[in-house]
Amino acid sequence: MSEVFNNIAQLVTNPEIMLWMFLSVTVGVIVGALPGLTATMSIAILVGLTYGLSSELTFAIILSVYVGAIYGGSITAILLNIPGTASAAATALDGHPLAQQGKANYAIGITRTASFLGTLFGLMLLLTVAPLLANAALKFTSIEMALLALLGVLVSGFVASPDMKIKGWIAAFIGMLISLVGIDLLHGHPRFTFDQPMLMTGFAFVPIMIGVFGIAQVLDNLRKPAGSRIKQTGSIFPPIKDTVKHLPLTLRSGVIGTSVGVVPGAGEDMGGWLAYFAAKFTSKKKERFGNGSVEGIIAAETGNNASIGGALIPLLTLSIPGSAPAAVLLGALLLHGVRPGPMLMTEQPEFLPLFGAILFLACCFLLVAGIVVAKFFIRALDIPSKILMPMVAVMSVIGAYAISIRIGDVYVMLGFGLVFYIFHKLQYPMAPLVLGVILGPMIDENLRRAFWVHGDMVSAFSRPIALWLIGLILMLVVSQMRWVRVVFRRLFFKRREHE
């Protein structure tokens, strides 16, 4: 740990690196806040642009953008109910209701603090228990990966639906079905393409996310009669007592986010959702979730940012990326002569402390850059809807097109936006649909691969971790059966009366 502090001291005395890190975090926050521009895309672009720079400066820039982008998605999720990144979808559930109550300043401030603490918690685990957690992640084979992804989809449907949980699960499974369109990666056979060349590559999740959240939100706001602007009160600096009060929630969400991030392929999205679900399950104010719960936004933002440190653990110790941005970061490491894996600590013992120092400073810069960017975006609430919403629509079109420079992605965005606007009016939650699109391929490929390896379903599901995940899934589903809830209430109230 002392080596980390030595690296921090060296970096702080280098004004060039400090300036680049602050600018990179700021750019990352802006990228994360703009729909369609993801952390993965920004890191992929930077890998090429920073090739000629020193390793120290390269990783300072890339990690700073990574940290900023994961937080930035929460800004537009709170202000416009349009998550800038998929990892901020859970934040929108309670963040936007808080903005509608005039508490956007407070919501953005508390999520910034939660993001800082979440990233810091993930960093601490990265530096202290990386080999231990990485070995635990190795026990996840294809069947555990499929079940974990399925659990994440079911959890998102469970917590996102305000009335009937089945609506959330229907939306999630529609998203999983959408993800199956295109070339099957295991057999190379086209599925659900109807001989249309445009469908051979499937539907990219970013245009779907922009359409489902962005276009649906634009249409919803334009059809509403012009009302008085909601005055935003309060400071963007949350009281310290609020942070201290929710510290146990922050620590628990950090553990969940980091643990999920360690599992290869799980990513920041699932970390945020599972932390949100745990917060709702253990909260004494469950009725406030979905209506402006501070606990909800703290859990979601802590969980998805803690997953950053978790995703870097298998990357550095096993050369297995824990998320999509970490996979792109792997390319940058290899380009600069860093070979992640079990021998990294022996061959380049100075690298992990440098990595930790950069992440720590990026967290600190996030506190400042988040204020600068957030104040600019908050002013968007002063713009009348009839002007703001067309601007959002134009940004959505640009964001969808910029992914692959394909006009087809714009059609996908508009098509899904129009269709699922109807679902939105029928009170089907859209966040589970987007998560289903993201995790659908992971479930499909790993489940079929597990059956090939084990030969039958009984052998595939007989592993201890798989059985534990199956138990959680069954508990989640069975808990929504009416007769089970009736029996549980009777047993619970009888026990309380007896006491």
Phi, psi and omega per residue, in radians:
M1 nan -0.573 3.140
S2 -1.099 -0.578 3.123
E3 -1.138 -0.564 3.092
V4 -1.107 -0.805 -3.141
F5 -1.126 -0.624 3.080
N6 -1.109 -0.726 3.103
N7 -1.156 -0.654 3.096
I8 -1.068 -0.777 -3.139
A9 -1.088 -0.691 3.129
Q10 -1.180 -0.712 -3.135
L11 -1.183 -0.686 -3.121
V12 -1.095 -0.565 -3.126
T13 -1.429 0.012 3.111
N14 -1.835 1.704 -3.054
P15 -1.098 -0.528 -3.137
E16 -1.129 -0.827 -3.141
I17 -1.147 -0.687 3.134
M18 -1.073 -0.749 -3.137
L19 -1.133 -0.785 -3.139
W20 -1.135 -0.639 3.131
M21 -1.173 -0.743 3.122
F22 -1.105 -0.788 3.109
L23 -1.104 -0.665 -3.117
S24 -1.195 -0.726 3.087
V25 -1.098 -0.737 3.129
T26 -1.082 -0.796 3.095
V27 -1.090 -0.705 3.120
G28 -1.063 -0.745 3.119
V29 -1.098 -0.740 3.125
I30 -1.136 -0.770 3.125
V31 -1.059 -0.776 3.134
G32 -1.138 -0.561 -3.109
A33 -1.329 -0.460 -3.111
L34 -1.477 2.139 -3.130
P35 -1.019 2.300 3.088
G36 1.748 -0.424 3.141
L37 -1.707 1.898 -3.007
T38 -1.799 2.917 3.081
A39 -1.095 -0.680 -3.139
T40 -1.074 -0.788 -3.135
M41 -1.118 -0.777 -3.099
S42 -1.139 -0.694 3.113
I43 -1.169 -0.697 3.121
A44 -1.049 -0.697 3.115
I45 -1.178 -0.710 -3.073
L46 -1.225 -0.490 3.127
V47 -0.996 -0.743 3.123
G48 -1.310 -0.682 -3.077
L49 -1.234 -0.478 -3.073
T50 -1.746 0.209 -3.051
Y51 -1.035 -0.669 -3.077
G52 -1.482 -0.040 -3.118
L53 -1.514 2.929 3.089
S54 -1.178 2.731 -3.136
S55 -1.043 -0.725 -3.114
E56 -1.056 -0.830 -3.131
L57 -1.227 -0.653 3.135
T58 -1.039 -0.885 -3.097
F59 -1.260 -0.478 3.050
A60 -1.107 -0.752 -3.132
I61 -1.214 -0.838 -3.047
I62 -1.162 -0.804 -3.135
L63 -1.166 -0.590 3.110
S64 -1.143 -0.747 3.093
V65 -1.125 -0.700 3.133
Y66 -1.008 -0.911 -3.123
V67 -1.088 -0.779 -3.115
G68 -1.140 -0.690 -3.076
A69 -1.194 -0.684 -3.136
I70 -1.124 -0.635 3.080
Y71 -1.321 -0.680 -3.005
G72 -1.006 -0.528 -3.137
G73 -1.049 -0.421 -3.111
S74 -1.276 -0.402 -3.067
I75 -1.140 -0.944 3.128
T76 -1.276 -0.424 3.043
A77 -1.089 -0.699 3.131
I78 -1.317 -0.820 -3.015
L79 -1.334 -0.729 -2.991
L80 -2.079 -0.022 -3.039
N81 1.081 0.499 3.102
I82 -2.152 1.703 -3.130
P83 -1.039 2.207 3.103
G84 -1.161 -0.541 3.071
T85 -2.299 2.767 -3.123
A86 -1.089 -0.508 -3.116
S87 -1.200 -0.249 -3.132
A88 -1.688 0.101 -3.101
A89 -1.081 -0.690 3.132
A90 -1.182 -0.575 3.126
T91 -1.119 -0.591 -3.106
A92 -1.126 -0.468 -3.078
L93 -1.026 -0.676 -3.141
D94 -1.990 -0.361 -3.124
G95 -1.169 -0.804 -3.120
H96 -1.184 -0.721 3.025
P97 -0.994 -0.623 3.084
L98 -1.139 -0.691 3.095
A99 -1.118 -0.654 3.112
Q100 -1.191 -0.362 3.068
Q101 -1.579 0.084 3.141
G102 1.473 0.331 -3.084
K103 -2.030 0.565 -3.123
A104 -1.106 -0.698 3.134
N105 -1.018 -0.828 -3.109
Y106 -1.143 -0.762 -3.113
A107 -1.066 -0.782 3.140
I108 -1.163 -0.674 3.128
G109 -1.141 -0.757 -3.090
I110 -1.268 -0.574 3.090
T111 -1.234 -0.571 3.092
R112 -1.120 -0.757 3.094
T113 -1.121 -0.729 3.131
A114 -1.114 -0.682 3.115
S115 -1.129 -0.717 3.106
F116 -1.063 -0.863 -3.104
L117 -1.181 -0.645 3.121
G118 -1.122 -0.803 3.116
T119 -1.118 -0.687 3.136
L120 -1.140 -0.685 3.131
F121 -1.155 -0.769 3.095
G122 -1.079 -0.642 3.104
L123 -1.122 -0.735 -3.132
M124 -1.090 -0.725 3.098
L125 -1.190 -0.613 3.098
L126 -1.036 -0.703 -3.071
L127 -1.422 -0.442 -2.997
T128 -1.824 -0.765 -3.019
V129 -2.133 0.475 -3.108
A130 -0.985 -0.901 -3.105
P131 -1.085 -0.663 -3.114
L132 -1.132 -0.830 -3.136
L133 -1.191 -0.592 3.134
A134 -1.161 -0.676 3.093
N135 -1.142 -0.612 3.085
A136 -1.144 -0.666 3.137
A137 -1.141 -0.485 3.140
L138 -1.150 -0.364 -3.140
K139 -1.336 -0.153 3.103
F140 -1.488 1.862 3.057
T141 -1.640 -2.931 -3.060
S142 -1.029 -0.729 -3.083
I143 -1.179 -0.674 3.097
E144 -1.167 -0.657 3.108
M145 -1.096 -0.761 -3.139
A146 -1.124 -0.771 -3.116
L147 -1.191 -0.653 3.105
L148 -1.120 -0.748 3.108
A149 -1.118 -0.720 3.105
L150 -1.106 -0.699 3.089
L151 -1.074 -0.727 3.109
G152 -1.074 -0.727 3.119
V153 -1.129 -0.782 -3.136
L154 -1.146 -0.669 3.122
V155 -1.109 -0.772 -3.141
S156 -1.087 -0.711 3.087
G157 -1.151 -0.600 -3.115
F158 -1.179 -0.808 -3.029
V159 -1.482 -0.336 -3.035
A160 -1.535 -0.346 -3.077
S161 -1.575 2.083 -3.058
P162 -1.323 -0.506 -3.080
D163 -1.945 -1.266 -3.116
M164 -1.809 2.111 -3.126
K165 -1.092 -0.474 -3.133
I166 -1.084 -0.485 3.106
K167 -1.148 -0.727 3.101
G168 -1.112 -0.700 3.137
W169 -1.243 -0.619 3.061
I170 -1.068 -0.801 3.117
A171 -1.058 -0.724 -3.129
A172 -1.120 -0.742 -3.113
F173 -1.292 -0.498 3.002
I174 -1.098 -0.740 3.088
G175 -1.069 -0.693 3.108
M176 -1.135 -0.669 3.103
L177 -1.155 -0.696 3.112
I178 -1.069 -0.636 -3.098
S179 -1.194 -0.278 -3.110
L180 -1.433 -0.187 -3.128
V181 -1.224 2.328 3.098
G182 2.116 -2.836 -3.120
I183 -1.362 2.216 3.052
D184 -1.196 2.092 -3.041
L185 -1.236 -0.333 3.135
L186 -1.504 -0.635 -3.098
H187 -1.944 -0.266 -3.087
G188 1.263 0.424 -3.111
H189 -1.856 2.380 3.127
P190 -1.227 2.443 3.129
R191 -2.232 2.296 3.060
F192 0.970 0.594 -3.128
T193 -1.671 -0.336 3.126
F194 0.919 0.633 3.103
D195 1.049 0.452 3.093
Q196 -1.730 2.052 -3.104
P197 -0.990 -0.604 -3.089
M198 -1.130 -0.450 -3.100
L199 -1.524 -0.109 -3.100
M200 -1.087 -0.570 3.139
T201 -1.547 -0.025 -3.135
G202 1.352 -3.018 3.130
F203 -1.792 2.116 3.077
A204 -1.203 2.437 -3.020
F205 -1.274 -0.470 -3.107
V206 -1.160 -0.841 3.044
P207 -1.027 -0.643 3.101
I208 -1.114 -0.789 -3.127
M209 -1.070 -0.754 -3.141
I210 -1.128 -0.742 -3.134
G211 -1.150 -0.808 -3.071
V212 -1.149 -0.745 -3.136
F213 -1.579 -0.866 -3.024
G214 -1.230 -1.024 -3.073
I215 -1.137 -0.727 3.108
A216 -1.072 -0.681 3.130
Q217 -1.213 -0.663 3.101
V218 -1.075 -0.853 -3.132
L219 -1.106 -0.690 -3.122
D220 -1.138 -0.691 -3.129
N221 -1.307 -0.621 -3.099
L222 -1.222 -0.517 -3.108
R223 -1.459 -0.227 3.103
K224 -1.367 2.510 3.062
P225 -1.146 2.532 -3.131
A226 -1.067 2.197 -3.135
G227 -2.074 -3.132 3.140
S228 -1.282 2.541 -3.132
R229 -1.201 2.401 3.113
I230 -1.362 2.026 -3.116
K231 -1.300 2.222 -3.133
Q232 -1.576 2.086 -3.113
T233 -1.906 2.981 3.085
G234 1.523 2.998 -3.088
S235 -1.751 2.659 3.083
I236 -1.357 -0.089 3.073
F237 -1.774 1.834 -3.096
P238 -1.182 2.559 3.096
P239 -1.050 2.505 -3.138
I240 -1.081 -0.577 -3.111
K241 -1.119 -0.546 3.107
D242 -1.188 -0.687 3.101
T243 -1.137 -0.750 -3.139
V244 -1.154 -0.699 -3.113
K245 -1.072 -0.640 -3.095
H246 -1.710 0.275 -3.103
L247 -1.082 -0.730 3.074
P248 -1.044 -0.702 3.083
L249 -1.095 -0.723 3.136
T250 -1.097 -0.763 -3.134
L251 -1.136 -0.749 3.141
R252 -1.128 -0.741 3.123
S253 -1.147 -0.603 3.092
G254 -1.131 -0.711 3.098
V255 -1.104 -0.787 -3.133
I256 -1.106 -0.850 -3.115
G257 -1.048 -0.778 -3.141
T258 -1.165 -0.725 -3.138
S259 -1.103 -0.717 3.114
V260 -1.196 -0.694 -3.134
G261 -1.090 -0.512 3.139
V262 -1.129 -0.583 -3.096
V263 -1.229 2.093 -3.081
P264 -1.011 2.226 3.084
G265 1.600 -0.220 -3.087
A266 -1.194 -0.900 3.015
G267 1.416 3.095 -3.073
E268 -1.249 -0.503 -3.101
D269 -1.066 -0.887 -3.110
M270 -1.177 -0.599 3.103
G271 -1.051 -0.751 3.106
G272 -1.143 -0.749 -3.107
W273 -1.170 -0.794 -3.112
L274 -1.171 -0.635 3.071
A275 -1.150 -0.686 3.107
Y276 -1.109 -0.772 -3.141
F277 -1.085 -0.773 3.136
A278 -1.081 -0.682 3.126
A279 -1.136 -0.733 3.129
K280 -1.175 -0.695 -3.089
F281 -1.148 -0.618 -3.066
T282 -1.703 -0.092 -3.067
S283 -1.306 2.583 3.032
K284 -1.486 -0.113 -3.133
K285 -2.169 1.006 -3.093
K286 -1.067 -0.530 -3.087
E287 -1.167 -0.315 -3.128
R288 -1.473 -0.283 3.124
F289 -1.185 2.246 -3.053
G290 1.614 -0.162 -3.135
N291 -2.133 0.234 3.120
G292 1.981 0.781 -3.134
S293 -1.487 2.204 3.082
V294 -1.183 -0.636 3.103
E295 -1.050 -0.656 -3.118
G296 -1.099 -0.811 -3.098
I297 -1.265 -0.577 3.094
I298 -1.143 -0.805 -3.122
A299 -1.100 -0.805 -3.091
A300 -1.104 -0.804 -3.093
E301 -1.268 -0.636 3.072
T302 -1.144 -0.753 -3.114
G303 -1.095 -0.825 -3.078
N304 -1.263 -0.547 3.113
N305 -1.367 -0.554 3.069
A306 -1.160 -0.441 3.125
S307 -1.160 -0.339 3.102
I308 -1.068 -0.912 3.109
G309 -1.094 -0.670 3.119
G310 -1.107 -0.718 -3.125
A311 -1.169 -0.472 -3.141
L312 -1.382 -0.321 -3.116
I313 -1.129 -0.970 3.098
P314 -1.191 -0.437 3.113
L315 -1.117 -0.840 -3.047
L316 -1.415 -0.547 -3.058
T317 -1.658 -0.460 -3.081
L318 -2.181 -0.075 -3.065
S319 1.095 0.547 3.103
I320 -2.086 1.966 -3.112
P321 -1.135 2.447 3.110
G322 -1.561 -0.213 -3.131
S323 -2.697 3.020 -3.140
A324 -1.095 -0.817 3.081
P325 -1.059 -0.640 3.118
A326 -1.156 -0.543 3.101
A327 -1.140 -0.699 3.101
V328 -1.219 -0.630 3.102
L329 -1.099 -0.556 3.083
L330 -1.017 -0.720 3.091
G331 -1.065 -0.712 3.114
A332 -1.126 -0.692 3.119
L333 -1.077 -0.797 -3.124
L334 -1.150 -0.649 3.128
L335 -1.099 -0.523 -3.101
H336 -1.766 0.366 3.001
G337 1.341 0.289 3.098
V338 -1.732 2.145 -3.115
R339 -1.851 1.708 3.118
P340 -1.135 2.608 3.122
G341 2.573 -3.071 -3.089
P342 -1.045 -0.446 -3.091
M343 -1.566 -0.007 -3.092
L344 -1.061 -0.749 -3.091
M345 -1.148 -0.451 -3.135
T346 -1.533 -0.807 -3.070
E347 -1.303 -0.681 -3.120
Q348 -2.346 1.220 -3.070
P349 -1.101 -0.343 -3.110
E350 -1.436 -0.166 -3.007
F351 -1.288 -0.799 -3.103
L352 -1.073 -0.778 3.058
P353 -1.048 -0.650 3.092
L354 -1.138 -0.752 3.109
F355 -1.038 -0.783 3.137
G356 -1.121 -0.709 3.129
A357 -1.106 -0.725 3.134
I358 -1.124 -0.760 3.137
L359 -1.109 -0.685 3.131
F360 -1.101 -0.825 -3.138
L361 -1.149 -0.620 3.087
A362 -1.093 -0.660 3.067
C363 -1.066 -0.775 -3.135
C364 -1.122 -0.744 3.116
F365 -1.151 -0.486 3.119
L366 -1.074 -0.643 3.139
L367 -1.067 -0.647 -3.117
V368 -1.447 -0.867 -3.094
A369 -1.111 -0.588 3.119
G370 -1.068 -0.647 3.116
I371 -1.174 -0.797 -3.098
V372 -1.045 -0.859 -3.086
V373 -1.245 -0.724 -3.092
A374 -1.083 -0.718 3.133
K375 -1.076 -0.610 3.104
F376 -1.190 -0.771 -3.095
F377 -1.256 -0.560 -3.137
I378 -1.064 -0.526 3.122
R379 -1.114 -0.315 3.106
A380 -1.082 -0.455 3.136
L381 -1.209 -0.298 3.099
D382 -1.405 -0.237 -3.115
I383 -1.452 2.297 3.110
P384 -1.020 2.578 -3.070
S385 -1.026 -0.630 -3.089
K386 -1.184 -0.294 3.057
I387 -1.758 -0.729 -3.069
L388 -1.188 -0.765 -3.048
M389 -1.125 -0.745 3.022
P390 -1.053 -0.591 3.085
M391 -1.147 -0.709 3.090
V392 -1.112 -0.688 3.134
A393 -1.089 -0.741 3.120
V394 -1.128 -0.761 3.105
M395 -1.090 -0.624 3.128
S396 -1.139 -0.745 3.116
V397 -1.095 -0.774 3.130
I398 -1.108 -0.753 -3.131
G399 -1.108 -0.704 3.130
A400 -1.187 -0.689 -3.102
Y401 -1.266 -0.573 -3.038
A402 -1.225 -0.309 -3.085
I403 -1.075 -0.981 -3.093
S404 -2.213 0.173 -3.097
I405 0.942 0.872 3.137
R406 -2.245 2.270 3.090
I407 -1.181 -0.426 3.109
G408 -1.053 -0.602 3.118
D409 -1.163 -0.546 3.077
V410 -1.171 -0.728 3.084
Y411 -1.080 -0.724 3.110
V412 -1.055 -0.804 -3.132
M413 -1.045 -0.847 -3.117
L414 -1.147 -0.747 -3.118
G415 -1.088 -0.862 3.139
F416 -1.176 -0.616 3.110
G417 -1.078 -0.762 -3.127
L418 -1.218 -0.773 -3.105
V419 -1.147 -0.817 -3.042
F420 -1.470 -0.067 2.924
Y421 -1.119 -0.641 3.088
I422 -1.138 -0.752 3.094
F423 -1.071 -0.683 3.127
H424 -1.068 -0.724 3.133
K425 -1.207 -0.448 3.080
L426 -1.508 0.145 3.084
Q427 1.162 0.618 2.951
Y428 -1.568 2.165 -3.123
P429 -1.206 2.461 -3.062
M430 -1.644 -0.400 -3.134
A431 -1.058 -0.749 3.096
P432 -1.085 -0.569 3.122
L433 -1.096 -0.799 -3.133
V434 -1.133 -0.720 3.122
L435 -1.158 -0.591 3.066
G436 -1.103 -0.671 3.091
V437 -1.117 -0.698 -3.099
I438 -1.245 -0.776 -3.020
L439 -1.632 -0.177 -3.137
G440 -0.959 -0.893 3.112
P441 -1.052 -0.615 3.129
M442 -1.129 -0.713 3.120
I443 -1.191 -0.845 -3.074
D444 -1.058 -0.918 -3.055
E445 -1.185 -0.760 -3.096
N446 -1.239 -0.611 3.137
L447 -1.162 -0.792 3.136
R448 -1.207 -0.640 3.116
R449 -1.133 -0.640 3.123
A450 -1.129 -0.693 3.130
F451 -1.176 -0.611 3.091
W452 -1.128 -0.746 -3.075
V453 -1.220 -0.805 -3.042
H454 -1.534 -0.408 3.083
G455 1.609 -0.474 3.101
D456 -2.693 2.936 -3.070
M457 -1.207 -0.657 -3.076
V458 -1.085 -0.776 3.138
S459 -1.169 -0.669 -3.109
A460 -1.127 -0.666 -3.060
F461 -1.640 0.153 -3.067
S462 -1.567 -0.080 -3.132
R463 -1.268 2.534 -3.058
P464 -1.014 -0.820 -3.122
I465 -1.142 -0.676 3.106
A466 -1.092 -0.738 3.129
L467 -1.111 -0.670 3.121
W468 -1.140 -0.741 3.111
L469 -1.180 -0.674 3.085
I470 -1.072 -0.706 3.105
G471 -1.054 -0.757 3.106
L472 -1.101 -0.745 3.142
I473 -1.096 -0.790 -3.138
L474 -1.132 -0.696 3.098
M475 -1.069 -0.723 -3.127
L476 -1.119 -0.751 -3.104
V477 -1.285 -0.808 -3.090
V478 -1.140 -0.551 -3.122
S479 -1.092 -0.315 -3.141
Q480 -1.618 -0.037 3.063
M481 -1.331 2.327 -2.999
R482 -1.046 -0.779 -3.073
W483 -1.155 -0.538 3.098
V484 -1.182 -0.729 3.133
R485 -1.162 -0.645 3.108
V486 -1.112 -0.810 3.127
V487 -1.083 -0.740 -3.124
F488 -1.101 -0.768 -3.136
R489 -1.089 -0.750 -3.121
R490 -1.113 -0.768 3.116
L491 -1.131 -0.706 -3.089
F492 -1.166 -0.819 -3.087
F493 -1.239 -0.584 3.073
K494 -1.110 -0.717 3.116
R495 -1.114 -0.698 3.140
R496 -1.166 -0.694 3.117
E497 -1.138 -0.659 3.134
H498 -1.143 -0.655 3.123
E499 -1.201 nan nan
